[in-house]
């Protein structure tokens, strides 16, 4: 459980929101603070990408999809997965898919995290 702007937000034992409708940017900032992150525009872009992807597909993107999308957004072919993976782990050191899901107020990922 966490308190954001005088509102109690229910979370599981790992800090994932129990009610995705509780999410807003202030909640994401509070989660980031708990995780020791300072959110940048790059973080926010990825958080909103995950939220849009989840809304369209009712699941989070796999790491493979995340890397492929990142490559396309940079206007490069999807070939240097190690560089993109390293970049994502610099931003989200506890696991990009897991951390972005948590920051985006999405359910905890249980499959296809590293595919």
N, C-alpha and C positions, 0 to 999 in steps of 0.2 A: 504494500500500500504506500502511496505517496500523496503529498499535499501540494497542489499547484494552484496559485491564485485563490487561496482559501477554499479550494474544492478538493475533496478526497477522491483520489483515483485508485481504483482497485487494480492490483497487479498480481501475477503469480510469484512464486518464490524466486524466480530469476529476473523479475522486473518487466515481463511482457504484459501489456494491457489485457485485462480480462474483457473489457468492453471497448472495441475499436472506436466507437462513437465518442469516447472520452478524449480522443486525440486532437491536439491542436499544436501550433508551433511552440507554445509555452511548455506543453508537456514534453515535446521533443527536446527542448532546451534542458529541462529538468532531468530527463533520462541521460542526456549527454553529460551533464555535470556529474551524475552518479557514476558514469562510465569513464570519467576523466577526459572527456573530449570537449574541444571548443569547436563549434560548428561553423564552417566556412560556406561560401556560396557553392563550392564543389560538393560538400556534404549535403546541402539542401537540395541540389539538383538530383542527387542520387536518391535521397529520401522521397522526393516527389515522383521520380521515375518509378520507384517501387510501389508507391501508392496508386499510381495510374495503372501500372501493370497488374496489380492485384485487383483493381476495380474491373479491368477488362477480362482477366483470366481466372479470377477467384483463387489464385495461388501466387506465391512469390516467384520471381524469376530464379532459375538455377544459376550457379556460378558461370556456367558456359554461356548462357544467354546474357548475363550481366557483362561478361568480358566481350562478347560479340557486339553488344550494343555500345559499349564504351569505345571500341575500335571504330565503329561506324560514325559515332558522334565526333570523333577526332579526324574524320575524313581519311582514315587509313584502312587498308585491308586488314582483315582479322588474321594476323600472322604472328605477332609478337605477344603471345599470351602471357609469357613470364613477366614481361615489363608491365603489362596491365595488371596482372595479379599482384605483383610487388607494390604497385601504386595503390591498389585497393587495400592491401594489408597495411600500408603506411597510414592511410586514412582511418581504417577500421581494424586495429590490431588484434581484436578478439574474434575476428572472422567477419568478413564483409557482409555476407548474406544474413548471418545471425544479427549482427549489430544494426544493419540498415532496417531489417524487419522490426527490431525492437524500437528504434528511433522513429519509424514510420507508423507505429501503433498497430502493426500487423501481428497475426498469430506467430508463435514460435515455429520456425521451420523444422520439419521433421524428416524431410527427404530431399534428395537432389540438391544438397547444399553445395557440393564440390564438383558436380558433373559438368 
